């Protein structure tokens, strides 16, 4: 490790330790630590103090962090729980978002405000379910009806854009890229099928014996699976995020609830304790603050509003028969939260000269603002609705939301 990498890593890890401290100091505002990670990254990056740099080694660690983020997003998805109405409604909501987002992006392209309808439209269709999951878990909403609908909508809002990024923005023609994607999905389905067949008792015993020893065999197996699935995705020229997401689904399918209660805290400790903060801090370091100077800064509230329209409006329409007004409004706000995929898509846009630096900076800034504003407002609306329901005796859903079709 060279001196530059070592010094930068010390600063980045220091920022990762400071971020939750700031979040705790301002806990009354319920600001997620991820926002402080981004802000601290901007401060130590070249845009402000230039204390740390994105060396190849640090960039590799950031890629692992992004992989862990999407692995946990896939891991938290329980197909049986979101199957049926939640998944159908989540898909309908995202398809409506797709129409709205590309219509809005097309208007922007006609006016000359953006260069690419495709890239901006894709940014507006995302939901940062990986970023939202810790907030959902902290509020014990995972098993609640609202949480089920949010997980389904968020999964489609993250999985759908990744699919489109892979097919439309890959290095090959869309037809070839689609074929490679189908090959990857077929292999992933095969692995999931094998995982469902259960594990040999001797293998289960070996994992259990080595879970609390220095061997940490189950954790090493999980990390190996993530790396293998990501490597497979990259080799097939499929987005690595899809590989990490698929690895999460495989692990969730393969292990029992008892194994999950033992493994999950360890996996989250590795992911949220080290790798994921590095991704967000380096994303902040790469943020082009100077590109927002002047009139470009006005694009930030514009894109923030477009995120809310594209992802929020469908929730108000699609969920009207299963959630009350507070639940729909809360879901509209929360599912409009986007950031990781916005960073990925804007990076592709800059590398291909299909997006102006000012547009990329404004979209990322809008994504950062969405992480700060939308969940805070959405969960506050949900809390107020729950308090009213306790007083009036009305539940948060007008009809019990079935989870099976």
N, C-alpha and C positions, 0 to 999 in steps of 0.2 A: 504494500500500500504506500503510495507516494505521500509526500507531506501535504499537498493540497487536498487530497481525498481524506486523509486523517483529520486535518483541521476542520474541513467542512462537515465531516461526519460527527465530530464532537459538537459543533454548533447545532446541527440538525437534531441530534438526539437531545441536546439541551432544550431546544424548542419543543420537542415532543413531550418533555417533562413539564415545561412551563404551561403548555396549552390547557391541560386539565386543572392546573392551579388557578389560572385566570377564570376558567369556567366555574370552578367552585367558589371563588371570591364573588362572582356575579351570578350565583345560583338562583337568586330571586328572579332574574331575567330569563332563566332557562336557556342560555345560549350554549349550543353544543360545542364541544371542544374542537371539532373539526374546523369550525370557522376560525378559531384562534390559531390552529395549525396553518391555515392558509394565510392569515394575516401576518403571523410570525415569519412565514416563508417569504412573503413580500418584503418584510423589513430586512431580513438577513441576505436577501438576494440582490442581484445587480441593480434592481430598480431603486433601491434606497441606500443601504449601507455597504452592500457588496462584500459581505463577510464570508459567504459560502458559495460554492459553485457546483453545478451538476456534472461531476466527473462521470466517466463511463461506469465506474464501480457503484457510485451512488445511484445512477440511473438504473442499474440492474436491480439494486435493492428496492427502488421505487416501483419497478415493474413487478417484483414479487409482492409488494404491498398492494398493488392494484389487483393482482391475481388472488390474493387472500381476501380482498374485499368482495370480489365476485364469487369466490368459493363460499364464503359465509352467506352471501345472498342466495346461492343455490342450495346450501345446506339448510337454511331456515325454511325453505319451501317444503311443505308437506302435500304432495300431490293429492292424497285422499281428502285432505281438509279443504283445499281450494277447488277441487273438481266440482263439476256441476255448475250451479248458478253463479258462484263467485268468479269462476274462470270465464264463463260465458259473458257475464256483464263486464268483466275487466277487459276482455277482448273487444267487445263492442265499443267500450269507452275509448280504447286505444285507436281503433279504426276510425272513429269519429275524430279523434285528435289528429290522426294522420291527414284527414281531409282538411281540417281547419288549419293545421300547421303549414301544409304545402300551399294552401290558398293564401295565407298571410305572407309566406315567404315569396310567393310569386308576385304579389303586389309590391313588396319591397324591391324585388329584382326589377320590376317594370319601372320603378321610380329611380333606379340606379343606386339605391341605398346599400344593396348587397350585390355580390357577384354571382352567387350560386343559390338557386332555389332549393336544390337538393340538400346542401350542407346545412343551411339555416333551418330548413324544414325539419330535418332529422334532429337538430338540437332542441327544437320545440316539442318533440314527441317523447322526450325521455322522462323517466321517474327514477330518482336516486334511491332505490329501495335498500341498497347496501348502506347508504348513509342514514336512512330513516330507521333501519332495524334496531340499532341501539336505543333510539328514542322510544320506539314501540315497546321494546322489552322492558325498558325502565319504567314504563307506565302500565305494565302488566296487561297489554292490549292484544298480545299475540293470539290468545284463545277467545277473545271477545268477537262478536259479530263484525264490529267495525274493523278490527285487526285482520280478520279473515278476508274481508273485501279489499282492504288496503294491500295485503300481501299478494292477493291475486292480481289486482290492478297494477301494483308495482312490479311484479314479476313480468307481466306482459309489457309494461312500459320500459323495462330494461332489456328483456329478451328480444322484443320486436325490433327496436332500433339496432341492436347488435347484429341481428340477422340482415337487416337492410344495409348496414355498414359493410358487412362481409360481402354481400352480393353486389352492391352498387359501387362500392369504393375499393374493391379488391384490385389486385394488379392484373388480373385476367379479364376476359370478356365476361359480361354478366352470366351468359349461358355456362361457361366453364366454371365460373365461381359458384354458381348454383349447384352444379354437379359435385364439386369438391365439398360444398356444404352438406349436401345429401349424404355423401360418403362419411363425413365426420359424424353427422347425426345418426347414421346407421350403426357406426361403430359404438357411439355413445349409448344407443338403445340396447345394443348387445351387451355392453358392460353392465348397464343397469339391470338387464334381465338376469345376468349371471349373479349379480349382487343379491337379487331377490330370492335366489335359490337357497340362501342361508350359508352359514360358515361351518366347516367341519368342527366338531367339538374340541379336537386337539388344538386347532388353530385358535379357537376362542379362549381356551385355557392358557395358551402361550401368550396371547395378547393381555389377558388379565394379570398373569404373573409379572409381566414386564411393564405394566402401566405405571407403577409407583417406584420403579427402580431407575438406575441411571441409564438403562437401555432405552426406556420410553418407546418401546416397539410400536404401539398403536399410533403414536404421534408421527413417528418416522414413516410408517406405512401411509398415513394420510398425506404427508408432505410429498412422498414419492408419487402418489396418485395425482396430486395437483400438478407436479412438474411434468409427469408423463402426459396428462391430458392437455396441458398447455403446449408442450412440445409437439404433440400430435396435431393440434389445431394450427400451430405455426407452420409445420411441415406441409400441411394441406392448404396453406395460405388462407386459413380461416382465422378470424380475429381471436387472439389469445384469451379475451374475456369470455368467449363462449366455452373454451376449454376449461377455464377455472369454474365457470358456472356449472358445467356438466359434472366436474369432479365433486362439487358440493352435493348435487343430486345423487350421485353414486354412493357417497359416504352415508347420506341420510337414509338411503334405501337399504344399505348393507347392514347397518348397526341397529341393535335393539334400543328401546327407551332407556334401559339400565346402562348400556354402554354409552349412550348419548350423554347421560347425566355425568359420567366420569370424563368423557372426552371433551365435551363442549367447553368447560372452563379452561382447559389447557390450550385448546385451539384458539380461543378468544384471547388468551394471555399472549400467545405468540403473535397473533394478527394485530390486535389493537394495542398491544404493549410495545411493538417494535416496527413491524413492516408497514402497516397501513398509515400510521402517522408520517412515515418517510415519504410515502406517495403524495399525501396532501401538502406537506411542507415543500417538497420539491416542485409541486404544481404551483404553489405560491411564488417560489423563486423564479419560475419560468414566466410568471405573469408580467406582461408588458404594460407597466403602469403609465409610461410616457405616451403610449398609444391612445390613452384616454384624455389627453390634454385637449382643451378647447371644445368645439362642438361635438366631438366624439363621445364625450361624457353624457350627452343627452340621450345617447342610444341605450344606456343602461336601464333607466326606467321604462323605456319603450320595450326592450326585450323582456324585462321582468313582467310587464303587463301582457305581452304576447304569450309567455309561458303560462300565465294564469288563464288566459283565454283558451289556449290550445289544449291544455291538460285539465283545467278546472271546469270549464263549461260542460264538457261531456259528463262529468260526474253528477252535475245538477240535473241532467236530463235522464241519464241511463239508470240511476239508482233511486228514482222517485217512488218506486213501489216497494222498496225493501229497507230504506233508511228514512228517518224523519228529516225535517228541514235542517236541524242542527248537524245531524250525521252527514248529510249530503254536502253541506257547506264546508264542514271540517274535512271531508274526503277531497273535495275540490281543491282546497288550499294545500293539503299535505301532498297529494299526488302530483301537484305542480312543481314540487321540489326537484331540482335537477342540478347535477354538477359533474360527477366523474365522466359520464359519457360526453358531456359538453366539452370537457377538456380534451378528450380523445378526438372528437370530431373536428374541433377547431385546430388541433395540432395537424390533423390530416389536411385540412384546408390550407394552412400556412405552408406545409411542405409541398403541396401541389400548386401553390400560387392561385388557388381557387377562392381564397378569402383574404380580405384586407386585414392587416394587423389591428386596425381600429375596431373592425367588426368582431374579430376573435376576442380581443380584450373586453369589449362590451358584453359579449355573450358569456364569457367566463365570469365577469363581474356580476352579471345578472344571475348566473347560477349560484355564486357565492351569496348574493343578497337573498335568493330564494331559500337557501339553507338556513339563513338567519331568521327570515320573516315568516315564510309560509308555515313551517311546522309549529312555530310559537303561536301564531294566530289560529291555526287549525285546531291544535290540541286545546287551546283556551276555549274555543267555540264548543268543542266536544265536552270539555269539563263543565261548562255552563249548562249545556243540554242535559248532561247526566244529573247535575244538581236539581234542575227543574223537574226531571223525570222522577227523582226520589220524592220531591214534594208533591207532585201531582199523581204519582203512581203510574205514569206512562213510561213504557220502555223506550230505549233508543232506536228500536226498529219498529216500524209500523206493522210489519209482518215478520214472523220468525224466519230468518234467512236460511233456507235449506242448503246443505252443502253437497247434496247428491242430486243429480238430475233425475 
